[in-house]
Amino acid sequence: VQLVESGGGLVQPGGSLRLSCAASGFTFSNYAMSWYRQAPGNERELVASITNGGGATYYGESVKGRFTISRDNAKNTVLLQMNSLKPEDTAVYYCHTRRLARDYWGQGTQVTVSS
């Protein structure tokens, strides 16, 4: 299983970024996918999740209405569209899946929201 994130960077408050996670090594369309984030000194927190078929999503309270998770099962890709970014969204963002009772993580991509 391999998860590779991209799309992070530096953005001003109020701006937008789109993160992408390319998955390989497993049957992507069979598994739910999630985005987590971890800021310095904080625990890793769940940002958003999407079911294997994309029919249902979940969002953490702090990102509801601003972030959108989606997936393309034909391209083995999960996306996180982040709008109206705030300084408190600054963190390393990780792609995640759970397969056969084991958690898999990408290497993370840094998102920094600052003026």
MDTraj code that builds the backbone (N, CA, C; nanometers):
import mdtraj as md
import numpy as np

residues = "VAL GLN LEU VAL GLU SER GLY GLY GLY LEU VAL GLN PRO GLY GLY SER LEU ARG LEU SER CYS ALA ALA SER GLY PHE THR PHE SER ASN TYR ALA MET SER TRP TYR ARG GLN ALA PRO GLY ASN GLU ARG GLU LEU VAL ALA SER ILE THR ASN GLY GLY GLY ALA THR TYR TYR GLY GLU SER VAL LYS GLY ARG PHE THR ILE SER ARG ASP ASN ALA LYS ASN THR VAL LEU LEU GLN MET ASN SER LEU LYS PRO GLU ASP THR ALA VAL TYR TYR CYS HIS THR ARG ARG LEU ALA ARG ASP TYR TRP GLY GLN GLY THR GLN VAL THR VAL SER SER".split()
xyz = np.array([
    [0.0849, -0.1187, 0.0000],
    [0.0000, 0.0000, 0.0000],
    [0.0886, 0.1239, 0.0000],
    [0.0585, 0.2146, -0.0902],
    [0.1338, 0.3405, -0.0943],
    [0.0357, 0.4563, -0.1116],
    [0.0550, 0.5579, -0.0282],
    [-0.0261, 0.6794, -0.0344],
    [0.0689, 0.7973, -0.0486],
    [0.0503, 0.8780, -0.1514],
    [0.1409, 0.9896, -0.1777],
    [0.0593, 1.1179, -0.1895],
    [0.0811, 1.2091, -0.0933],
    [0.0095, 1.3367, -0.0931],
    [0.0856, 1.4420, -0.1725],
    [0.0102, 1.5375, -0.2237],
    [0.0685, 1.6537, -0.2904],
    [-0.0293, 1.7696, -0.2808],
    [0.0215, 1.8895, -0.3111],
    [-0.0657, 2.0055, -0.3173],
    [-0.0556, 2.1025, -0.2014],
    [0.0250, 2.0704, -0.1017],
    [0.0408, 2.1618, 0.0100],
    [0.1205, 2.2851, -0.0297],
    [0.1278, 2.3801, 0.0632],
    [0.2049, 2.5003, 0.0369],
    [0.1676, 2.6121, 0.1315],
    [0.2129, 2.7314, 0.0966],
    [0.1859, 2.8519, 0.1749],
    [0.0726, 2.9297, 0.1089],
    [-0.0260, 2.9661, 0.1881],
    [-0.1407, 3.0411, 0.1352],
    [-0.1820, 3.1456, 0.2370],
    [-0.2361, 3.2550, 0.1892],
    [-0.2825, 3.3605, 0.2789],
    [-0.4178, 3.3231, 0.3398],
    [-0.4475, 3.3785, 0.4564],
    [-0.5807, 3.3558, 0.5149],
    [-0.6912, 3.3925, 0.4160],
    [-0.7926, 3.3069, 0.4095],
    [-0.9009, 3.3274, 0.3146],
    [-0.8789, 3.2601, 0.1805],
    [-0.7590, 3.2098, 0.1597],
    [-0.7257, 3.1466, 0.0333],
    [-0.7693, 3.0013, 0.0260],
    [-0.7320, 2.9367, -0.0838],
    [-0.7709, 2.7983, -0.1089],
    [-0.6513, 2.7143, -0.1510],
    [-0.6603, 2.5865, -0.1213],
    [-0.5644, 2.4865, -0.1677],
    [-0.6405, 2.3587, -0.1968],
    [-0.5859, 2.2780, -0.2871],
    [-0.6423, 2.1464, -0.3111],
    [-0.5341, 2.0417, -0.2913],
    [-0.5562, 1.9525, -0.1975],
    [-0.4639, 1.8435, -0.1729],
    [-0.5077, 1.7210, -0.2520],
    [-0.4098, 1.6441, -0.2941],
    [-0.4361, 1.5218, -0.3679],
    [-0.3597, 1.4072, -0.3045],
    [-0.4194, 1.2885, -0.3051],
    [-0.3541, 1.1685, -0.2543],
    [-0.3654, 1.0598, -0.3614],
    [-0.2520, 1.0157, -0.4102],
    [-0.2492, 0.9075, -0.5085],
    [-0.2244, 0.7758, -0.4360],
    [-0.3146, 0.6807, -0.4566],
    [-0.3077, 0.5523, -0.3868],
    [-0.2685, 0.4415, -0.4829],
    [-0.1950, 0.3440, -0.4302],
    [-0.1569, 0.2283, -0.5098],
    [-0.1318, 0.1095, -0.4184],
    [-0.1315, -0.0087, -0.4775],
    [-0.0993, -0.1284, -0.4018],
    [-0.2170, -0.1989, -0.3375],
    [-0.3366, -0.1485, -0.3624],
    [-0.4564, -0.2135, -0.3100],
    [-0.5749, -0.1746, -0.3984],
    [-0.6863, -0.2421, -0.3784],
    [-0.8055, -0.2135, -0.4579],
    [-0.8743, -0.0910, -0.3993],
    [-0.8377, 0.0235, -0.4525],
    [-0.8769, 0.1531, -0.3972],
    [-1.0276, 0.1656, -0.3786],
    [-1.1048, 0.1186, -0.4740],
    [-1.2497, 0.1377, -0.4712],
    [-1.3193, 0.0561, -0.3626],
    [-1.2453, -0.0289, -0.2942],
    [-1.3039, -0.1097, -0.1870],
    [-1.2920, -0.0465, -0.0490],
    [-1.2198, 0.0651, -0.0379],
    [-1.1855, 0.1168, 0.0942],
    [-1.2213, 0.2634, 0.1124],
    [-1.2702, 0.2944, 0.2331],
    [-1.2879, 0.4330, 0.2710],
    [-1.1518, 0.5012, 0.2806],
    [-1.1516, 0.6305, 0.2603],
    [-1.0293, 0.7099, 0.2671],
    [-1.0535, 0.8304, 0.3574],
    [-0.9464, 0.8774, 0.4179],
    [-0.9569, 0.9904, 0.5100],
    [-0.8390, 1.0845, 0.4940],
    [-0.8618, 1.2070, 0.5372],
    [-0.7544, 1.3050, 0.5557],
    [-0.7467, 1.3373, 0.7049],
    [-0.6254, 1.3364, 0.7579],
    [-0.5962, 1.3793, 0.8937],
    [-0.4989, 1.4961, 0.8860],
    [-0.4857, 1.5656, 0.9980],
    [-0.3830, 1.6694, 1.0058],
    [-0.3235, 1.6723, 1.1457],
    [-0.2019, 1.7226, 1.1513],
    [-0.1327, 1.7348, 1.2801],
    [-0.0520, 1.8626, 1.2819],
    [-0.0865, 1.9486, 1.3773],
    [-0.0120, 2.0728, 1.3983],
    [0.0917, 2.0499, 1.5081],
    [0.1986, 2.1295, 1.5103],
    [0.3021, 2.1125, 1.6132],
    [0.2424, 2.1170, 1.7532],
    [0.2774, 2.0168, 1.8344],
    [0.2295, 2.0116, 1.9717],
    [0.0896, 1.9572, 1.9886],
    [0.0246, 1.9249, 1.8772],
    [-0.1126, 1.8731, 1.8833],
    [-0.1178, 1.7276, 1.8410],
    [-0.2257, 1.6606, 1.8811],
    [-0.2474, 1.5250, 1.8340],
    [-0.2995, 1.5275, 1.6901],
    [-0.2807, 1.4161, 1.6220],
    [-0.3329, 1.4042, 1.4873],
    [-0.4852, 1.3995, 1.4947],
    [-0.5526, 1.4781, 1.4100],
    [-0.6988, 1.4834, 1.4140],
    [-0.7582, 1.4514, 1.2779],
    [-0.8759, 1.3903, 1.2820],
    [-0.9467, 1.3570, 1.1598],
    [-1.0079, 1.4828, 1.1001],
    [-0.9804, 1.5053, 0.9727],
    [-1.0337, 1.6212, 0.9024],
    [-1.1590, 1.5834, 0.8235],
    [-1.1479, 1.4769, 0.7438],
    [-1.2607, 1.4371, 0.6599],
    [-1.2427, 1.2920, 0.6171],
    [-1.3568, 1.2249, 0.5922],
    [-1.3553, 1.0881, 0.5439],
    [-1.4578, 1.0722, 0.4329],
    [-1.4355, 0.9707, 0.3490],
    [-1.5288, 0.9415, 0.2409],
    [-1.5386, 0.7905, 0.2258],
    [-1.6596, 0.7410, 0.2035],
    [-1.6786, 0.5973, 0.1883],
    [-1.6203, 0.5472, 0.0568],
    [-1.6136, 0.4160, 0.0420],
    [-1.5448, 0.3591, -0.0735],
    [-1.6068, 0.4024, -0.2061],
    [-1.7380, 0.4145, -0.2097],
    [-1.8050, 0.4564, -0.3322],
    [-1.8239, 0.6062, -0.3445],
    [-1.7884, 0.6785, -0.2411],
    [-1.8026, 0.8236, -0.2428],
    [-1.9408, 0.8745, -0.2065],
    [-2.0295, 0.7850, -0.1642],
    [-2.1669, 0.8253, -0.1386],
    [-2.1904, 0.8935, -0.0056],
    [-2.0948, 0.8822, 0.0843],
    [-2.1104, 0.9455, 0.2151],
    [-1.9787, 1.0060, 0.2585],
    [-1.9883, 1.1187, 0.3269],
    [-1.8697, 1.1894, 0.3750],
    [-1.8894, 1.2309, 0.5203],
    [-1.7773, 1.2555, 0.5854],
    [-1.7765, 1.3047, 0.7235],
    [-1.6744, 1.4169, 0.7323],
    [-1.7081, 1.5203, 0.8113],
    [-1.6150, 1.6316, 0.8309],
    [-1.6009, 1.6640, 0.9784],
    [-1.4789, 1.6993, 1.0173],
    [-1.4590, 1.7508, 1.1511],
    [-1.5289, 1.8851, 1.1661],
    [-1.5692, 1.9160, 1.2887],
    [-1.6452, 2.0389, 1.3124],
    [-1.5704, 2.1639, 1.2665],
    [-1.4405, 2.1646, 1.2826],
    [-1.3623, 2.2844, 1.2532],
    [-1.3499, 2.3143, 1.1042],
    [-1.3852, 2.2166, 1.0180],
    [-1.3689, 2.2373, 0.8733],
    [-1.5005, 2.2298, 0.7974],
    [-1.6092, 2.1989, 0.8663],
    [-1.7387, 2.1880, 0.7996],
    [-1.7740, 2.3168, 0.7277],
    [-1.8202, 2.3016, 0.6035],
    [-1.8593, 2.4176, 0.5251],
    [-1.7444, 2.4839, 0.4512],
    [-1.6207, 2.4438, 0.4833],
    [-1.5040, 2.5036, 0.4172],
    [-1.4259, 2.4024, 0.3345],
    [-1.4208, 2.2782, 0.3797],
    [-1.3448, 2.1735, 0.3119],
    [-1.4402, 2.0754, 0.2455],
    [-1.3946, 2.0169, 0.1343],
    [-1.4723, 1.9151, 0.0644],
    [-1.3814, 1.7995, 0.0257],
    [-1.4198, 1.6795, 0.0658],
    [-1.3455, 1.5598, 0.0278],
    [-1.4171, 1.4935, -0.0895],
    [-1.3386, 1.4412, -0.1825],
    [-1.3948, 1.3702, -0.2968],
    [-1.2959, 1.2639, -0.3412],
    [-1.3408, 1.1752, -0.4282],
    [-1.2512, 1.0702, -0.4773],
    [-1.2847, 1.0375, -0.6210],
    [-1.1831, 0.9874, -0.6908],
    [-1.1982, 0.9401, -0.8272],
    [-1.1472, 0.7969, -0.8293],
    [-1.2380, 0.7014, -0.8258],
    [-1.1964, 0.5614, -0.8184],
    [-1.1307, 0.5128, -0.9478],
    [-1.1554, 0.5804, -1.0574],
    [-1.0903, 0.5433, -1.1834],
    [-0.9431, 0.5835, -1.1827],
    [-0.9102, 0.6867, -1.1026],
    [-0.7725, 0.7359, -1.0978],
    [-0.7038, 0.7039, -0.9655],
    [-0.7735, 0.6287, -0.8776],
    [-0.7158, 0.5936, -0.7459],
    [-0.6664, 0.7178, -0.6720],
    [-0.7513, 0.8192, -0.6693],
    [-0.7129, 0.9474, -0.6110],
    [-0.8212, 0.9988, -0.5167],
    [-0.7790, 1.0551, -0.4053],
    [-0.8708, 1.1232, -0.3148],
    [-0.8235, 1.2680, -0.3012],
    [-0.9178, 1.3595, -0.3035],
    [-0.8883, 1.5022, -0.3018],
    [-0.9451, 1.5679, -0.1768],
    [-0.8818, 1.6769, -0.1360],
    [-0.9353, 1.7604, -0.0284],
    [-0.9292, 1.9052, -0.0769],
    [-1.0441, 1.9611, -0.1085],
    [-1.0527, 2.1002, -0.1472],
    [-1.0718, 2.1839, -0.0214],
    [-0.9809, 2.2761, 0.0014],
    [-0.9820, 2.3567, 0.1237],
    [-1.0024, 2.5030, 0.0867],
    [-1.1126, 2.5604, 0.1288],
    [-1.1457, 2.6998, 0.1017],
    [-1.1506, 2.7779, 0.2326],
    [-1.1474, 2.9083, 0.2204],
    [-1.1567, 2.9979, 0.3370],
    [-1.0586, 2.9558, 0.4458],
    [-0.9365, 2.9325, 0.4054],
    [-0.8365, 2.8807, 0.4995],
    [-0.8058, 2.9813, 0.6090],
    [-0.7784, 2.9272, 0.7278],
    [-0.7475, 3.0070, 0.8461],
    [-0.6101, 2.9694, 0.8974],
    [-0.5452, 3.0591, 0.9722],
    [-0.4144, 3.0248, 1.0286],
    [-0.4178, 2.8957, 1.1110],
    [-0.5284, 2.8688, 1.1775],
    [-0.5375, 2.7471, 1.2580],
    [-0.5492, 2.6196, 1.1739],
    [-0.5609, 2.6324, 1.0428],
    [-0.5571, 2.5159, 0.9552],
    [-0.4134, 2.4729, 0.9246],
    [-0.3164, 2.5511, 0.9679],
    [-0.1763, 2.5179, 0.9461],
    [-0.1427, 2.3860, 1.0128],
    [-0.0904, 2.2925, 0.9338],
    [-0.0599, 2.1582, 0.9848],
    [0.0025, 2.0764, 0.8721],
    [0.0518, 1.9599, 0.9085],
    [0.0862, 1.8585, 0.8088],
    [-0.0391, 1.7749, 0.7861],
    [-0.0769, 1.7589, 0.6607],
    [-0.1975, 1.6847, 0.6240],
    [-0.1582, 1.5474, 0.5707],
    [-0.2266, 1.4447, 0.6225],
    [-0.1949, 1.3066, 0.5887],
    [-0.3151, 1.2368, 0.5260],
    [-0.2885, 1.1588, 0.4259],
    [-0.3873, 1.0693, 0.3658],
    [-0.3845, 0.9373, 0.4431],
    [-0.5000, 0.8748, 0.4604],
    [-0.5084, 0.7547, 0.5437],
    [-0.6112, 0.6570, 0.4874],
    [-0.5793, 0.5285, 0.5034],
    [-0.6784, 0.4245, 0.4842],
    [-0.6520, 0.3128, 0.5835],
    [-0.7534, 0.2325, 0.6056],
    [-0.7414, 0.1199, 0.6964],
    [-0.7793, -0.0060, 0.6196],
    [-0.6875, -0.1006, 0.6146],
    [-0.7071, -0.2210, 0.5357],
    [-0.6611, -0.3400, 0.6171],
    [-0.7480, -0.4392, 0.6297],
    [-0.7161, -0.5616, 0.7040],
    [-0.6647, -0.5278, 0.8438],
    [-0.7373, -0.4395, 0.9123],
    [-0.7099, -0.4005, 1.0503],
    [-0.5765, -0.3295, 1.0675],
    [-0.5223, -0.2759, 0.9594],
    [-0.3956, -0.2039, 0.9686],
    [-0.4144, -0.0652, 0.9071],
    [-0.3552, 0.0343, 0.9746],
    [-0.3610, 0.1714, 0.9263],
    [-0.2432, 0.2006, 0.8335],
    [-0.2747, 0.2720, 0.7253],
    [-0.1710, 0.3144, 0.6307],
    [-0.1764, 0.4667, 0.6169],
    [-0.0582, 0.5281, 0.6146],
    [-0.0452, 0.6736, 0.6084],
    [0.0478, 0.7137, 0.4961],
    [0.0201, 0.8301, 0.4374],
    [0.1157, 0.8891, 0.3472],
    [0.2240, 0.9602, 0.4255],
    [0.3154, 1.0250, 0.3529],
    [0.4274, 1.0932, 0.4174],
    [0.3885, 1.2313, 0.4688],
    [0.2738, 1.2807, 0.4238],
    [0.2244, 1.4111, 0.4682],
    [0.2648, 1.5235, 0.3742],
    [0.1823, 1.6274, 0.3745],
    [0.2133, 1.7488, 0.2981],
    [0.1828, 1.8693, 0.3866],
    [0.2761, 1.9640, 0.3898],
    [0.2648, 2.0790, 0.4792],
    [0.1716, 2.1836, 0.4198],
    [0.0782, 2.2293, 0.5009],
    [-0.0085, 2.3416, 0.4659],
    [0.0173, 2.4522, 0.5675],
    [0.0544, 2.5685, 0.5191],
    [0.0798, 2.6831, 0.6053],
    [-0.0093, 2.7984, 0.5614],
    [-0.0888, 2.8491, 0.6550],
    [-0.1789, 2.9602, 0.6270],
    [-0.1274, 3.0812, 0.7045],
    [-0.0753, 3.1775, 0.6322],
    [-0.0124, 3.2919, 0.6976],
    [-0.0084, 3.4089, 0.6012],
    [-0.0169, 3.5283, 0.6575],
    [-0.0040, 3.6486, 0.5762],
    [0.1396, 3.6988, 0.5780],
])
top = md.Topology()
chain = top.add_chain()
for i, resn in enumerate(residues, 1):
    res = top.add_residue(resn, chain, resSeq=i)
    for name in ("N", "CA", "C"):
        top.add_atom(name, md.element.get_by_symbol(name[0]), res)
traj = md.Trajectory(xyz[None], top)
